[in-house]
Amino acid sequence: MHETGSHFAPDLPEFYLGNPHASFRRLRREDPLPWYPGSGGMWCVLKHADIVTVSRDPDRFTSTRGVQIGIRDLARPGGVPPTIIEMDPPEHNRYRKLVIQAFAPRATANLETMARQIARESLEAIHPGTVADLVEGLAVPIPMYMIAELLGVPRRDRSHFKRWSDAMIEAGGGGRSPATDAALGEMLGYFQTVLGERRRAPKDDLISTLASARIEGSVLSDPEILMFCATLLAAGNETTRNLISGGSLLLMQNPDEKRRLLAQRSLLPNAVEEMLRVWTPVHSFTRTATRETELRGGKISDGETLLLLYASANRDEEVWGEDSDRFDVGRDHSHQRHLAFGFGEHLCLGASLARLEALILFQELLARYPNFELAGEPTLLRSRLMHGVEHLPVLFRG
């Protein structure tokens, strides 16, 4: 069993604030399935093919014992149920079917008008020639308002969403505090109230769908629905926010690629895929071995944790070539599949919606402020779970 050096610490937020890709690149070459002793010990899955293998085999590698570093066996207070991302088939498939139609490509296309309106309103609030925080001004509003619309939350209540979503990500990234616990309690209390309203008077939204849904003849309990809502809020908000802010930063750090995109706007859908590959919004999730097994020749014992490092897989040279660290808006994404949205049963429900929101935002941003540029140092999110930007000062020039 090979143990990695002390500079490799995927369970610590500080590791991701440095240059994790230097460690990933070295390990992919020297030891692509290393054992890391921190946080109880875990196998670090760095190669694209290995993450695909683990993700498509929930019988050997379960999600039911936790999907985040340091969270094992899902001991929950007060009988709080697991979320959909902590389930395996067939239970996971039954829950996924309840909401899959709302996130299907055809359904999300119907939300294009709303997304474009939010993008334009957000851009109109920024005065030309001024410096503004791109995260707060652009990356936050679109996903926050869109997921609120799908859930059926009134506009007057949506100002709370960012605080609640941030609290969920902070807790998942190793930053639990009394403040985050209070915010999470407030969020669950809010959804409990809305759920009661929908039971009395259903509407055309996801909460109403969940309130009336049946699995094997039984309705969902209130705690099950509340956890579903909380998961949708965090997943639908944070991932897209980080895609937009991280993608914007990549364009500003690579001005030649930005000019190429401005000259050839048809590349934008492909550029969004490249943003997802290079700026993978979720660092990792975990799986647990259900029995003694093997992966890439390594002997894995029953109950051991595997850390699926998506950001490493998305720069695997065997898939993306020796220039895999390079941001290339024209890179061919027609055959290779990045793992920014996961793989297999747990492929992100909101992948189509996230792509749509990012595509529209960049269409509008490049049309209105093609010469936007960095106006200071970005502040990265301190998290071992999410790859995000907290603040991104930008000079908005036409």
C-alpha positions as CSV (number, residue, x, y, z in Angstrom):
1,M,0.0,0.0,0.0
2,H,1.6,3.2,-1.2
3,E,0.9,6.3,0.9
4,T,1.1,9.7,-0.7
5,G,3.4,12.6,0.3
6,S,2.4,15.2,2.9
7,H,1.8,17.8,0.2
8,F,-1.2,15.7,-1.2
9,A,-4.1,16.4,1.2
10,P,-7.4,16.0,-0.6
11,D,-9.4,16.1,2.6
12,L,-8.2,19.7,3.4
13,P,-9.7,22.8,1.9
14,E,-6.2,24.4,1.7
15,F,-5.0,21.8,-0.7
16,Y,-7.4,23.1,-3.3
17,L,-6.4,26.7,-2.8
18,G,-2.9,25.9,-4.1
19,N,-2.3,24.0,-7.2
20,P,-3.8,20.5,-6.8
21,H,-3.4,19.7,-10.4
22,A,0.4,19.4,-10.0
23,S,-0.2,16.6,-7.4
24,F,-2.9,15.0,-9.5
25,R,-0.7,15.0,-12.6
26,R,2.3,13.4,-10.7
27,L,0.1,10.7,-9.1
28,R,-1.7,9.8,-12.4
29,R,1.7,9.1,-13.8
30,E,3.4,7.4,-10.7
31,D,0.5,5.9,-8.6
32,P,-3.0,6.5,-10.0
33,L,-4.7,4.7,-7.1
34,P,-2.9,5.9,-3.9
35,W,-3.9,5.2,-0.4
36,Y,-4.3,8.5,1.6
37,P,-4.2,8.0,5.4
38,G,-6.1,11.2,6.4
39,S,-9.7,11.4,7.5
40,G,-9.8,7.7,8.4
41,G,-8.0,6.6,5.2
42,M,-9.2,6.4,1.6
43,W,-8.2,5.2,-1.8
44,C,-7.9,8.2,-4.2
45,V,-9.3,7.5,-7.6
46,L,-7.5,9.8,-10.1
47,K,-8.1,8.2,-13.5
48,H,-11.1,8.8,-15.7
49,A,-11.6,5.1,-16.5
50,D,-11.4,4.1,-12.9
51,I,-14.0,6.7,-11.8
52,V,-16.3,5.4,-14.6
53,T,-15.8,1.9,-13.4
54,V,-16.7,2.8,-9.8
55,S,-19.6,5.0,-10.7
56,R,-21.3,2.3,-12.8
57,D,-21.0,-0.4,-10.2
58,P,-23.0,0.6,-7.1
59,D,-23.2,-3.1,-6.1
60,R,-19.5,-3.0,-5.3
61,F,-19.1,0.7,-4.5
62,T,-22.1,2.1,-2.6
63,S,-23.3,5.6,-2.0
64,T,-25.4,4.6,1.0
65,R,-22.6,5.0,3.5
66,G,-21.9,8.6,2.7
67,V,-20.7,10.6,-0.4
68,Q,-18.6,13.3,1.3
69,I,-15.2,13.1,3.0
70,G,-15.6,12.4,6.8
71,I,-19.3,11.5,6.6
72,R,-19.7,7.7,7.1
73,D,-22.7,5.5,7.7
74,L,-25.2,8.4,7.6
75,A,-25.9,8.5,11.3
76,R,-28.6,11.2,11.3
77,P,-30.3,13.0,14.2
78,G,-34.1,12.6,14.6
79,G,-34.5,10.0,11.8
80,V,-33.6,12.5,9.0
81,P,-33.6,10.4,5.8
82,P,-30.8,10.2,3.3
83,T,-30.7,12.4,0.2
84,I,-31.1,11.1,-3.3
85,I,-27.3,11.2,-3.8
86,E,-26.9,8.9,-0.8
87,M,-29.0,6.1,-2.4
88,D,-28.2,3.2,-4.6
89,P,-30.5,1.5,-7.2
90,P,-33.2,0.5,-7.2
91,E,-34.3,3.0,-4.5
92,H,-32.3,5.8,-6.2
93,N,-34.0,5.2,-9.5
94,R,-37.5,5.4,-8.0
95,Y,-36.7,8.8,-6.4
96,R,-35.0,10.1,-9.5
97,K,-38.0,9.3,-11.7
98,L,-40.1,11.6,-9.5
99,V,-38.4,14.8,-10.8
100,I,-36.5,13.7,-13.9
101,Q,-39.0,15.2,-16.3
102,A,-38.6,18.7,-14.8
103,F,-34.8,18.5,-15.7
104,A,-35.0,16.8,-19.1
105,P,-33.5,18.8,-22.0
106,R,-36.8,19.5,-23.6
107,A,-38.3,20.8,-20.3
108,T,-35.3,23.0,-19.5
109,A,-35.4,24.5,-23.0
110,N,-38.7,26.0,-22.0
111,L,-36.9,27.9,-19.3
112,E,-34.7,29.7,-21.8
113,T,-36.8,32.9,-21.9
114,M,-36.7,33.2,-18.1
115,A,-33.0,32.6,-17.9
116,R,-32.3,35.2,-20.6
117,Q,-34.4,37.7,-18.9
118,I,-32.6,37.2,-15.6
119,A,-29.2,37.5,-17.4
120,R,-30.2,40.7,-19.1
121,E,-31.6,42.2,-16.0
122,S,-28.4,41.3,-14.1
123,L,-26.2,42.8,-16.8
124,E,-28.3,46.0,-17.0
125,A,-27.7,46.6,-13.3
126,I,-23.9,46.8,-14.0
127,H,-22.8,50.3,-15.3
128,P,-20.4,50.2,-18.2
129,G,-16.8,51.0,-17.3
130,T,-17.2,50.2,-13.6
131,V,-15.8,47.4,-11.4
132,A,-18.2,44.9,-10.0
133,D,-18.2,41.5,-8.4
134,L,-19.1,39.1,-11.1
135,V,-20.0,36.4,-8.6
136,E,-22.7,38.5,-6.9
137,G,-23.8,40.3,-10.0
138,L,-24.0,37.5,-12.5
139,A,-23.1,34.0,-11.2
140,V,-25.5,34.0,-8.3
141,P,-28.8,35.3,-9.7
142,I,-29.5,33.0,-12.7
143,P,-29.2,29.6,-10.9
144,M,-30.7,30.9,-7.7
145,Y,-33.8,32.3,-9.4
146,M,-34.2,29.3,-11.8
147,I,-34.1,26.6,-9.1
148,A,-36.5,28.8,-7.0
149,E,-38.9,28.9,-10.0
150,L,-38.8,25.1,-10.5
151,L,-39.4,24.6,-6.8
152,G,-42.3,27.1,-6.9
153,V,-40.9,29.6,-4.4
154,P,-42.4,33.1,-4.6
155,R,-40.0,35.9,-5.7
156,R,-40.3,37.7,-2.4
157,D,-38.7,34.7,-0.6
158,R,-35.8,34.0,-3.0
159,S,-33.4,36.4,-1.2
160,H,-32.9,33.7,1.4
161,F,-31.8,31.0,-1.1
162,K,-28.1,32.1,-1.4
163,R,-27.6,32.1,2.4
164,W,-29.2,28.7,2.8
165,S,-27.3,27.2,-0.2
166,D,-24.0,28.6,1.1
167,A,-24.7,27.1,4.5
168,M,-25.2,23.6,2.9
169,I,-22.0,23.8,1.0
170,E,-20.1,25.1,4.0
171,A,-21.3,22.2,6.1
172,G,-20.5,19.7,3.3
173,G,-17.1,21.2,2.8
174,G,-16.0,20.7,6.4
175,G,-17.2,24.1,7.8
176,R,-20.0,23.3,10.3
177,S,-20.8,26.0,12.8
178,P,-23.7,27.2,14.9
179,A,-24.5,29.7,12.1
180,T,-24.7,27.1,9.4
181,D,-26.8,24.8,11.5
182,A,-29.2,27.7,12.2
183,A,-29.4,28.5,8.5
184,L,-30.1,24.9,7.6
185,G,-32.8,24.7,10.3
186,E,-34.4,27.9,8.9
187,M,-34.4,26.5,5.4
188,L,-36.0,23.2,6.4
189,G,-38.7,25.1,8.4
190,Y,-39.4,27.3,5.3
191,F,-39.8,24.3,3.0
192,Q,-42.0,22.6,5.7
193,T,-44.4,25.6,5.5
194,V,-44.4,25.6,1.7
195,L,-45.0,21.9,1.6
196,G,-48.1,22.3,3.9
197,E,-49.4,25.0,1.5
198,R,-48.9,22.7,-1.5
199,R,-50.7,19.8,0.1
200,R,-53.7,22.1,0.6
201,A,-53.5,23.8,-2.8
202,P,-51.1,22.1,-5.3
203,K,-49.4,24.2,-8.1
204,D,-47.3,23.4,-11.2
205,D,-44.0,23.1,-9.4
206,L,-41.6,20.4,-8.0
207,I,-42.8,20.7,-4.4
208,S,-46.3,20.0,-5.4
209,T,-45.0,17.0,-7.5
210,L,-43.2,15.6,-4.5
211,A,-46.2,16.3,-2.2
212,S,-48.4,14.1,-4.3
213,A,-45.8,11.5,-5.4
214,R,-46.1,7.8,-4.5
215,I,-43.3,5.2,-4.4
216,E,-44.6,1.7,-4.4
217,G,-48.0,3.0,-3.4
218,S,-46.8,5.1,-0.4
219,V,-46.6,8.9,-0.3
220,L,-43.3,10.4,0.6
221,S,-42.9,11.5,4.2
222,D,-42.3,15.2,5.0
223,P,-38.6,14.6,6.0
224,E,-38.0,12.8,2.7
225,I,-39.5,15.7,0.7
226,L,-37.6,18.3,2.8
227,M,-34.3,16.6,2.1
228,F,-35.2,16.4,-1.6
229,C,-35.8,20.1,-1.7
230,A,-32.6,20.9,0.2
231,T,-30.6,18.7,-2.2
232,L,-32.2,20.4,-5.3
233,L,-31.5,23.8,-3.9
234,A,-27.8,23.2,-3.3
235,A,-27.1,21.1,-6.4
236,G,-29.1,23.4,-8.7
237,N,-27.5,26.6,-7.3
238,E,-23.9,26.0,-6.4
239,T,-22.8,23.9,-9.4
240,T,-24.0,26.5,-11.9
241,R,-22.7,29.4,-9.9
242,N,-19.2,27.9,-9.9
243,L,-19.4,27.0,-13.5
244,I,-20.3,30.7,-14.4
245,S,-17.7,32.3,-12.1
246,G,-15.0,29.8,-12.9
247,G,-15.7,29.9,-16.6
248,S,-15.5,33.7,-16.6
249,L,-12.2,33.5,-14.8
250,L,-10.8,31.1,-17.3
251,L,-11.7,33.4,-20.2
252,M,-10.0,36.4,-18.5
253,Q,-6.9,34.3,-17.7
254,N,-6.8,33.1,-21.3
255,P,-7.3,36.2,-23.4
256,D,-6.4,34.4,-26.7
257,E,-9.2,31.9,-26.1
258,K,-11.6,34.7,-25.2
259,R,-10.8,36.5,-28.5
260,R,-11.2,33.2,-30.4
261,L,-14.6,32.8,-28.8
262,L,-15.6,36.4,-29.7
263,A,-14.6,35.8,-33.3
264,Q,-16.4,32.5,-33.5
265,R,-19.5,32.5,-31.2
266,S,-20.6,29.1,-32.5
267,L,-17.9,27.6,-30.3
268,L,-19.7,28.8,-27.1
269,P,-21.6,25.5,-26.4
270,N,-18.3,23.6,-26.7
271,A,-16.5,26.3,-24.6
272,V,-19.0,25.6,-21.8
273,E,-18.0,21.9,-21.9
274,E,-14.4,23.0,-21.7
275,M,-15.1,25.2,-18.7
276,L,-16.8,22.3,-17.0
277,R,-13.7,20.1,-17.7
278,V,-11.0,22.5,-16.6
279,W,-13.0,24.2,-13.8
280,T,-14.7,21.1,-12.4
281,P,-17.3,22.6,-10.0
282,V,-17.3,19.6,-7.6
283,H,-13.9,18.4,-6.4
284,S,-15.0,14.9,-5.3
285,F,-17.5,12.5,-3.9
286,T,-16.9,9.3,-2.1
287,R,-18.0,5.7,-2.4
288,T,-17.6,2.7,0.0
289,A,-16.6,-0.8,-1.0
290,T,-19.2,-3.3,-0.1
291,R,-16.8,-6.3,-0.1
292,E,-13.2,-7.1,-0.8
293,T,-12.5,-6.3,-4.4
294,E,-9.9,-4.9,-6.8
295,L,-9.4,-1.8,-8.8
296,R,-6.4,-1.1,-11.1
297,G,-4.7,-4.0,-9.4
298,G,-5.2,-2.6,-5.9
299,K,-6.7,-4.8,-3.2
300,I,-9.6,-2.9,-1.6
301,S,-11.1,-4.2,1.6
302,D,-14.8,-4.3,2.6
303,G,-15.8,-1.0,4.1
304,E,-12.9,1.1,2.7
305,T,-13.6,4.5,1.3
306,L,-12.8,5.6,-2.3
307,L,-12.5,9.3,-3.1
308,L,-13.5,10.0,-6.7
309,L,-11.5,13.0,-7.7
310,Y,-13.4,14.4,-10.7
311,A,-11.0,17.3,-11.3
312,S,-8.2,14.9,-11.8
313,A,-10.1,12.6,-14.1
314,N,-11.1,15.6,-16.2
315,R,-7.4,16.2,-17.0
316,D,-6.4,12.6,-17.5
317,E,-3.9,12.6,-20.3
318,E,-5.2,9.2,-21.6
319,V,-8.4,10.9,-22.4
320,W,-7.5,14.5,-23.1
321,G,-4.0,14.3,-24.4
322,E,-0.7,15.7,-23.1
323,D,-2.1,19.3,-23.2
324,S,-5.0,18.4,-20.8
325,D,-4.1,21.3,-18.5
326,R,-4.7,23.8,-21.3
327,F,-8.0,25.6,-21.6
328,D,-9.0,25.3,-25.3
329,V,-12.5,26.5,-26.3
330,G,-12.2,24.5,-29.5
331,R,-11.3,21.2,-27.9
332,D,-13.3,18.3,-29.3
333,H,-15.9,17.2,-26.8
334,S,-18.0,15.2,-29.2
335,H,-16.5,11.8,-28.2
336,Q,-14.8,12.3,-24.8
337,R,-17.0,12.8,-21.8
338,H,-15.9,14.9,-18.9
339,L,-17.1,13.9,-15.4
340,A,-18.0,17.3,-14.1
341,F,-21.6,16.1,-13.7
342,G,-20.7,12.7,-12.4
343,F,-21.4,9.4,-14.2
344,G,-23.9,6.6,-14.3
345,E,-27.0,6.6,-12.0
346,H,-25.8,9.7,-10.2
347,L,-25.3,11.8,-13.3
348,C,-26.4,15.2,-12.2
349,L,-30.2,15.7,-12.6
350,G,-29.7,19.4,-13.5
351,A,-26.9,19.0,-16.1
352,S,-29.1,20.2,-19.0
353,L,-30.3,23.2,-16.9
354,A,-26.8,24.1,-15.8
355,R,-25.6,24.0,-19.4
356,L,-28.5,26.2,-20.6
357,E,-28.0,28.8,-17.8
358,A,-24.2,29.1,-18.5
359,L,-24.7,29.3,-22.3
360,I,-27.2,32.1,-22.0
361,L,-25.2,34.0,-19.5
362,F,-22.1,33.9,-21.6
363,Q,-24.0,34.8,-24.8
364,E,-25.4,37.9,-23.1
365,L,-22.1,38.8,-21.3
366,L,-20.0,38.6,-24.5
367,A,-22.5,40.6,-26.4
368,R,-22.8,43.4,-23.9
369,Y,-19.3,43.5,-22.4
370,P,-16.9,41.7,-24.8
371,N,-13.9,43.4,-23.2
372,F,-14.5,42.4,-19.6
373,E,-11.3,41.9,-17.7
374,L,-9.9,41.1,-14.2
375,A,-9.8,44.1,-11.9
376,G,-8.1,42.5,-8.9
377,E,-7.3,39.1,-7.3
378,P,-10.1,36.6,-7.2
379,T,-11.0,35.0,-3.9
380,L,-11.4,31.3,-4.1
381,L,-13.9,29.3,-2.1
382,R,-12.3,27.5,0.8
383,S,-13.9,24.1,0.5
384,R,-12.9,20.5,0.1
385,L,-16.2,19.8,-1.7
386,M,-16.9,22.7,-4.2
387,H,-14.5,24.4,-6.6
388,G,-15.8,27.9,-6.5
389,V,-15.0,31.6,-6.5
390,E,-16.3,33.8,-3.7
391,H,-15.4,37.2,-5.1
392,L,-14.3,38.1,-8.7
393,P,-13.7,41.8,-9.3
394,V,-14.2,42.6,-12.9
395,L,-14.0,45.7,-15.1
396,F,-17.0,45.6,-17.4
397,R,-16.0,47.3,-20.7
398,G,-18.0,47.1,-23.9
